[in-house]
Amino acid sequence: MGKVRPSIIKRLAYQILQQYYDKVSLDYAQNKKLVLEVSTIKAKHLLNRVSGYLTRLAKRYKKIEAPPQQAQG
């Protein structure tokens, strides 16, 4: 079974990916700095989880070379 992430982590990472697609990299440390700059997250655990999921999303979207589209509905 895979890891389960709360919807808040997924939502935050996806919003950052949509708004800052050109600044998101495949490196966790750089994404962690980006999340610190663009969000108001203060909790270390939440910051690390969002940064990790953002890196995972970036790898997925950079592989297909297309930015994520706005979800409809």
N, C-alpha and C positions, 0 to 999 in steps of 0.2 A: 504494500500500500504506500501511496505517496504522502508527502507532508501536507498538512492542512494549514492554510493561512487564513487568518480572519479577513473579512471583507474590507475592513478599514485599511489594512496594509495593501491589499490589491488595488483598492480605489485610489489611494494616495500615489502609489507607484505609477499607475496607469495615467493619472492626471499629469504627473511630472513628465512622463514620457511624451505625452501629447504636446504639452506646452514648451518643453525644452529638448525636443528630439535632437537638435543639432549639437547640444552640449552634453548629452548623455553618452558615456563611453562604455566599453566592455570591461573596464577596470573598476573593481569594487571601491577602492580607496577614492578615486576621483568622483564616483557617483555619491559616495558618502559626503564629500565636501559640497557637491551640488545640492544634495538634500538639505544640508545645514544652511546653505545660502538662501534657498527658495522656500523653505517651509518654517513653521514655528514649532517644530517637534523638539521637545526638550528631553524626553525620556530616552536614555541610551539604548535600551532594549528595542523600543519601537523604531528608533533611527536606524539601527543595524538591520532590522528585519525589512524595513522599507528599502534601504539601500541594496540589500541582497536580492530582493525580488525585482527591483528596478534593473539590476545588472542582468538577471535572468531574462527579463522581458526584452532588454536591449539586444542580447545575443539572439533571441528569437526573431526580432524585427530586422536587425541588421543582416541576418542571414538571407532574408527574402528581399532586402533592400527597399522596403516600403514603410513609411511612417504609419502608425495606427490611425484608423479612421474613427470619427465620432460615432458612437453607438446610437442607433435609432430606436426610439420607442421607450 
